[in-house]
Amino acid sequence: MKDLRISKREIIYPEHKSASDITSGLLHGFYHKGTFRVNSYSFPFVGYVGSESIGEEIAIFDRVNMNRAFNGDIVAVELLPQCQQTEENVNGNVDGAKACAVSSRSFGRVVGIIKRNWRR
């Protein structure tokens, strides 16, 4: 019988990029900076980053793509290819090809946390 518990050495989240990689990526337009927001009324593990560089919110689905970011953190986000992350992850009943054709929303993943929103 296979052990389904997560190993203590298993990597769950991807490593954050270094500060120099993030700065370079922001300057060259590979990454986008914004404040990470989580809507507590929406589906679990859905976040949004308001980005002035592209003029719209970037949707972040799944804990892995959130990469340890919390509400209010200033983060660097990498845009995902349009068809890689679709709304089927949220509502489960949308055909992937249909969602690709219909969705105009930008999807992304957090590659680094620029500033934590520490509570006092």
TARAHU-V45531 format. One record per residue. N is the residue number from 1. SS is DSSP state (2 for helix, 1 for strand, 0 for the rest). BURIAL is I if it has 16 or more other ideal C-beta (glycine too) atoms within 10 Angstrom, else O. D_FIRST is the distance of its C-alpha to the first C-alpha in Angstrom with 1 decimal. Layout:
# TARAHU-V45531
n: (N & N)
ss: (SS & SS)
burial: (BURIAL & BURIAL)
d_first: (D_FIRST & D_FIRST)
This chain:
# TARAHU-V45531
n: (1 & 2 & 3 & 4 & 5 & 6 & 7 & 8 & 9 & 10 & 11 & 12 & 13 & 14 & 15 & 16 & 17 & 18 & 19 & 20 & 21 & 22 & 23 & 24 & 25 & 26 & 27 & 28 & 29 & 30 & 31 & 32 & 33 & 34 & 35 & 36 & 37 & 38 & 39 & 40 & 41 & 42 & 43 & 44 & 45 & 46 & 47 & 48 & 49 & 50 & 51 & 52 & 53 & 54 & 55 & 56 & 57 & 58 & 59 & 60 & 61 & 62 & 63 & 64 & 65 & 66 & 67 & 68 & 69 & 70 & 71 & 72 & 73 & 74 & 75 & 76 & 77 & 78 & 79 & 80 & 81 & 82 & 83 & 84 & 85 & 86 & 87 & 88 & 89 & 90 & 91 & 92 & 93 & 94 & 95 & 96 & 97 & 98 & 99 & 100 & 101 & 102 & 103 & 104 & 105 & 106 & 107 & 108 & 109 & 110 & 111 & 112 & 113 & 114 & 115 & 116 & 117 & 118 & 119 & 120)
ss: (0 & 0 & 0 & 0 & 0 & 0 & 0 & 0 & 0 & 0 & 0 & 0 & 0 & 0 & 0 & 0 & 0 & 0 & 2 & 2 & 2 & 2 & 2 & 2 & 2 & 2 & 2 & 2 & 0 & 0 & 1 & 1 & 1 & 1 & 1 & 1 & 1 & 1 & 0 & 0 & 0 & 0 & 0 & 0 & 0 & 1 & 1 & 1 & 1 & 1 & 1 & 0 & 0 & 0 & 0 & 1 & 1 & 1 & 1 & 1 & 1 & 0 & 2 & 2 & 2 & 2 & 0 & 0 & 0 & 0 & 0 & 0 & 0 & 1 & 1 & 1 & 1 & 1 & 1 & 0 & 0 & 0 & 0 & 0 & 0 & 0 & 0 & 2 & 2 & 2 & 2 & 0 & 0 & 0 & 0 & 2 & 2 & 2 & 2 & 2 & 2 & 2 & 0 & 0 & 0 & 1 & 1 & 1 & 1 & 1 & 1 & 1 & 1 & 1 & 1 & 0 & 0 & 0 & 0 & 0)
burial: (O & O & O & O & O & O & O & O & O & O & O & O & O & O & O & I & I & O & O & O & O & I & O & O & I & I & O & O & O & O & I & I & I & I & I & I & O & I & O & O & O & O & O & O & O & O & I & I & I & O & I & O & O & O & O & O & I & I & I & I & I & O & O & O & I & I & I & O & I & O & O & O & I & I & I & I & I & I & I & I & O & O & O & O & I & I & I & I & I & I & O & O & O & I & O & O & O & O & I & I & O & O & I & O & O & I & I & I & I & I & I & I & I & I & O & O & O & O & O & O)
d_first: (0.0 & 3.8 & 6.5 & 9.1 & 12.0 & 14.9 & 15.7 & 19.2 & 20.4 & 19.3 & 22.5 & 22.6 & 26.3 & 28.6 & 31.3 & 34.6 & 37.5 & 40.2 & 43.4 & 45.4 & 43.0 & 43.2 & 47.0 & 47.4 & 45.2 & 47.2 & 50.4 & 49.4 & 47.9 & 44.3 & 43.2 & 44.7 & 45.4 & 45.2 & 44.2 & 40.7 & 40.8 & 38.2 & 39.4 & 37.9 & 38.9 & 37.0 & 33.4 & 31.1 & 30.7 & 33.9 & 36.6 & 39.9 & 42.0 & 45.8 & 47.0 & 50.8 & 50.3 & 49.2 & 50.8 & 47.9 & 44.7 & 41.5 & 38.4 & 35.2 & 32.1 & 28.6 & 27.8 & 27.1 & 30.6 & 32.1 & 31.0 & 31.6 & 35.1 & 36.5 & 39.3 & 42.6 & 41.4 & 43.5 & 41.1 & 41.3 & 39.7 & 39.0 & 39.6 & 36.8 & 37.9 & 38.9 & 36.3 & 33.3 & 33.2 & 34.4 & 34.8 & 32.0 & 29.7 & 31.9 & 32.6 & 29.9 & 32.3 & 34.5 & 34.3 & 33.8 & 36.9 & 39.0 & 38.0 & 38.9 & 42.3 & 43.0 & 41.8 & 44.4 & 42.6 & 41.6 & 37.9 & 36.9 & 34.7 & 35.7 & 36.1 & 37.8 & 39.2 & 42.9 & 43.8 & 41.8 & 43.1 & 43.2 & 44.2 & 46.8)
